[in-house]
């Protein structure tokens, strides 16, 4: 639900997903403390994720395109706004003020990079 992929047990132990989360302020993998994420829709070349900071402190969530960095982000639209193109990027930083949420629709160039 948070990464846009099935449970890893169904793929021989490797986790495949549309995005991976990192805590930008603590410099560690995973969602920042007090931040929730939900991937509620995805297509061939896009994924939609809602991020919500439930805590009293600002947080930074860094999204990676693909579990192994095998995808690239090509564009973004925030909260239903107009899409904005991005130079193909492996990572996208999202700053979340306290008590806020945002929905991002992210364009993806799938399998366009070497996995790490």
C-alpha positions in Angstrom: 0.0 0.0 0.0 2.9 2.4 0.6 5.1 1.5 -2.3 2.7 0.4 -5.1 3.8 -3.2 -5.3 2.7 -6.7 -4.3 4.1 -8.5 -1.2 7.6 -9.7 -1.9 6.8 -13.3 -1.0 5.1 -13.6 -4.4 8.3 -12.8 -6.3 10.8 -15.1 -4.8 11.9 -12.6 -2.1 12.6 -9.5 -4.2 10.4 -6.6 -3.7 9.2 -4.8 -6.9 7.4 -1.5 -6.5 6.8 1.8 -8.1 8.4 3.9 -5.4 10.6 3.5 -2.3 10.6 5.9 0.7 13.5 7.5 2.6 13.5 9.8 5.6 15.2 13.0 4.3 16.0 14.5 7.8 17.1 11.3 9.5 19.0 10.0 6.4 17.6 6.5 6.6 15.4 4.2 4.5 11.6 4.1 5.2 8.9 6.6 5.9 9.8 9.5 8.3 8.3 9.2 11.8 4.7 10.4 11.8 4.3 10.2 8.0 1.8 8.0 6.3 1.8 7.0 2.6 -0.8 5.4 0.3 -0.4 4.4 -3.3 -4.0 4.3 -4.5 -3.6 4.1 -8.3 -1.0 3.5 -10.9 -0.8 3.0 -14.6 1.8 2.0 -17.2 3.7 5.3 -16.9 2.5 6.9 -13.7 1.8 6.4 -10.0 -0.4 8.4 -7.5 0.7 8.6 -3.9 -0.7 10.5 -0.9 1.7 11.6 1.8 0.4 12.8 5.2 2.4 14.3 8.0 0.5 13.5 11.2 3.1 14.9 13.6 3.8 18.3 15.0 7.2 18.7 13.3 8.1 19.3 9.6 9.3 16.2 7.8 11.0 15.5 4.5 10.1 12.3 2.5 12.4 11.3 -0.3 10.8 9.1 -3.0 12.9 6.8 -5.1 11.6 5.7 -8.5 11.4 1.9 -8.2 12.5 -0.3 -5.3 16.0 -0.6 -6.8 16.1 2.8 -8.6 15.3 1.1 -11.9 12.7 3.8 -12.9 12.9 7.5 -13.4 10.4 10.2 -12.5 9.5 12.2 -15.6 6.9 14.6 -14.2 4.7 15.5 -11.2 1.3 17.0 -10.5 0.4 18.0 -7.0 -3.1 17.9 -5.5 -4.8 17.6 -8.8 -2.9 20.6 -10.3 -1.4 20.9 -13.7 1.4 18.4 -14.5 4.9 19.8 -14.5 7.7 18.0 -16.4 10.9 16.9 -14.6 14.2 16.1 -15.9 14.3 12.3 -15.5 15.3 11.9 -11.9 15.8 8.9 -9.6 14.8 10.8 -6.5 12.2 13.4 -5.5 12.2 15.2 -2.2 8.8 16.3 -0.7 8.7 18.7 2.3 5.7 18.1 4.5 4.8 20.9 7.0 3.2 19.7 10.3 -0.4 18.3 10.0 -0.6 18.4 6.2 -1.1 16.0 3.3 -0.4 16.1 -0.4 -1.3 13.9 -3.3 1.3 13.5 -6.0 0.8 12.0 -9.4 4.2 11.1 -10.7 5.2 10.3 -14.2 7.4 7.2 -14.6 9.8 6.0 -17.2 9.8 2.4 -16.1 13.0 0.3 -16.3 14.9 3.2 -17.8 17.9 3.0 -15.4 20.3 0.4 -14.1 19.0 -1.1 -10.8 21.1 -0.7 -7.7 
